[in-house]
Amino acid sequence: MDARSRFWLQLQNVLGRLGLIFVAPFYFLIVRLMNYRIRNLRELRKQCASEFDSHRGPWIICANHLTMIDSFLLSYASFGFIRHFTHYKQIPWNLPERSNFQNNIFLAVLCYLSKCIPVDRGGSRERMKKTLDQCIYLLRHGHAVMIFPEGGRSRTGRVDKDNFSY
């Protein structure tokens, strides 16, 4: 990854950390307003904290995509409000499809501050390599990365091994 790309990624990380004082309360408020419920949330967060604390290195979190907001819900379920601030590096970077948010400036800024690296589905090999290089850079520097290998939403809850994107 070239120096320019590293600079922009590091800037995004710094701005995301600074913006967390606005973004985290907003996320937690949205969960309350939408009345989302996650069964055994406290126990789940304790278990996630234990797993993250037992392995200090980088994490690649792979999940099935069931909704457009899975990465948001997984981060909310895995990390309590305070842990978003105290363990910022563990909050995973996400790889959403660019077309899902690029047309709305509010969503674009929110995604930028929420550690998102946009992916162009069906984009060039060169662009995909650049995205993967960014992920490798982040992992080498101890950050977590969340990917949805299928590159789309699963209606069955199972990974489609024949048609994955990454």
C-alpha positions as CSV (number, residue, x, y, z in Angstrom):
1,M,0.0,0.0,0.0
2,D,1.4,3.4,-1.0
3,A,2.1,6.2,1.5
4,R,-0.8,8.3,0.2
5,S,-3.3,5.4,0.8
6,R,-1.8,4.8,4.3
7,F,-2.2,8.5,5.1
8,W,-5.9,8.6,4.1
9,L,-6.6,5.4,6.1
10,Q,-4.8,6.7,9.2
11,L,-6.7,10.0,8.9
12,Q,-10.0,8.1,8.7
13,N,-9.0,6.2,11.8
14,V,-8.2,9.4,13.7
15,L,-11.3,11.1,12.6
16,G,-13.4,8.0,13.4
17,R,-11.9,8.0,16.9
18,L,-12.7,11.7,17.4
19,G,-16.1,11.3,15.9
20,L,-16.9,8.4,18.2
21,I,-18.2,10.9,20.8
22,F,-21.1,11.6,18.4
23,V,-21.3,8.3,16.5
24,A,-21.4,5.8,19.5
25,P,-24.3,7.6,21.3
26,F,-26.1,7.9,18.0
27,Y,-25.8,4.1,17.4
28,F,-26.9,3.2,20.8
29,L,-29.8,5.6,20.6
30,I,-30.9,4.1,17.3
31,V,-30.9,0.6,18.8
32,R,-33.2,1.9,21.6
33,L,-35.5,3.8,19.3
34,M,-35.8,0.9,16.9
35,N,-36.5,-1.4,19.9
36,Y,-33.9,-4.0,18.8
37,R,-33.4,-6.8,21.3
38,I,-30.5,-9.2,21.5
39,R,-31.0,-12.2,23.7
40,N,-28.5,-12.5,26.5
41,L,-26.7,-9.3,25.5
42,R,-24.7,-8.9,28.7
43,E,-23.5,-12.4,28.6
44,L,-22.7,-12.1,24.9
45,R,-20.6,-9.0,25.5
46,K,-18.8,-10.6,28.4
47,Q,-17.9,-13.6,26.2
48,C,-16.8,-11.3,23.3
49,A,-14.7,-9.2,25.7
50,S,-13.1,-12.4,27.1
51,E,-12.3,-13.7,23.6
52,F,-10.9,-10.3,22.4
53,D,-8.8,-10.0,25.6
54,S,-7.4,-13.5,25.3
55,H,-6.0,-12.7,21.8
56,R,-4.4,-9.3,21.6
57,G,-3.6,-9.6,17.9
58,P,-5.7,-8.7,15.0
59,W,-9.1,-10.3,14.2
60,I,-10.9,-11.1,11.0
61,I,-14.6,-11.5,11.8
62,C,-16.5,-13.4,9.1
63,A,-20.3,-13.5,9.2
64,N,-23.3,-14.2,7.1
65,H,-25.2,-11.2,5.7
66,L,-28.9,-11.3,6.6
67,T,-29.7,-7.6,6.7
68,M,-28.2,-4.3,5.5
69,I,-27.2,-3.4,9.0
70,D,-25.5,-6.6,10.1
71,S,-22.1,-5.0,10.7
72,F,-23.7,-2.3,12.9
73,L,-25.7,-4.9,14.9
74,L,-22.7,-7.2,15.3
75,S,-20.6,-4.3,16.7
76,Y,-23.4,-3.2,19.0
77,A,-23.8,-6.8,20.3
78,S,-20.1,-7.4,20.7
79,F,-19.1,-4.2,22.5
80,G,-20.8,-2.2,25.2
81,F,-20.9,1.6,25.1
82,I,-17.8,2.1,27.2
83,R,-15.8,-0.5,25.4
84,H,-16.4,1.4,22.1
85,F,-14.2,4.1,23.6
86,T,-11.7,2.0,25.6
87,H,-11.0,-0.7,23.0
88,Y,-11.5,1.3,19.8
89,K,-9.0,-0.8,17.8
90,Q,-11.1,-3.9,18.4
91,I,-14.2,-2.3,16.9
92,P,-14.0,-3.8,13.4
93,W,-13.5,-2.1,10.2
94,N,-16.3,-3.0,7.8
95,L,-16.5,-3.4,4.0
96,P,-19.9,-2.3,2.9
97,E,-20.9,-2.0,-0.8
98,R,-20.4,1.6,-1.9
99,S,-23.7,1.9,-3.6
100,N,-25.5,1.2,-0.3
101,F,-24.6,4.6,1.1
102,Q,-22.8,6.8,-1.4
103,N,-25.9,8.7,-2.6
104,N,-26.7,10.0,0.9
105,I,-24.1,12.4,2.4
106,F,-25.3,11.7,6.0
107,L,-24.8,7.9,5.5
108,A,-21.5,8.5,3.7
109,V,-20.1,10.5,6.6
110,L,-21.5,8.1,9.1
111,C,-19.9,5.1,7.3
112,Y,-16.6,7.0,7.0
113,L,-16.5,7.8,10.8
114,S,-17.7,4.2,11.5
115,K,-14.5,2.6,10.1
116,C,-16.0,1.5,6.7
117,I,-13.9,0.8,3.6
118,P,-16.3,0.9,0.6
119,V,-16.3,-2.0,-1.8
120,D,-17.4,-1.8,-5.4
121,R,-19.1,-5.1,-6.1
122,G,-18.1,-6.2,-9.5
123,G,-15.3,-3.6,-9.5
124,S,-11.9,-4.0,-11.1
125,R,-9.3,-6.4,-9.8
126,E,-7.0,-3.4,-9.1
127,R,-9.7,-1.7,-6.9
128,M,-10.3,-5.0,-5.0
129,K,-6.6,-5.4,-4.5
130,K,-6.4,-1.9,-3.1
131,T,-9.2,-2.7,-0.6
132,L,-7.6,-5.9,0.5
133,D,-4.3,-4.1,0.9
134,Q,-6.0,-1.7,3.2
135,C,-7.4,-4.6,5.2
136,I,-3.9,-6.2,5.4
137,Y,-2.4,-2.9,6.6
138,L,-5.1,-2.6,9.3
139,L,-4.6,-6.2,10.5
140,R,-0.8,-5.8,10.6
141,H,-1.4,-2.8,12.9
142,G,-3.7,-4.7,15.3
143,H,-7.1,-3.7,14.1
144,A,-10.1,-6.0,13.6
145,V,-11.8,-6.3,10.2
146,M,-15.3,-7.6,9.6
147,I,-16.1,-9.2,6.2
148,F,-19.1,-10.9,4.8
149,P,-17.5,-13.3,2.4
150,E,-20.6,-13.9,0.3
151,G,-20.6,-10.2,-0.6
152,G,-24.4,-10.2,-0.4
153,R,-27.2,-11.1,2.0
154,S,-27.9,-14.7,2.7
155,R,-31.6,-15.8,2.8
156,T,-30.7,-19.2,4.3
157,G,-28.2,-18.2,6.9
158,R,-25.6,-20.5,5.3
159,V,-22.5,-19.4,3.4
160,D,-22.8,-20.0,-0.4
161,K,-19.4,-21.6,-1.0
162,D,-19.8,-21.4,-4.8
163,N,-20.6,-17.7,-5.2
164,F,-18.6,-15.8,-2.5
165,S,-17.1,-12.5,-3.4
166,Y,-13.7,-12.5,-1.6
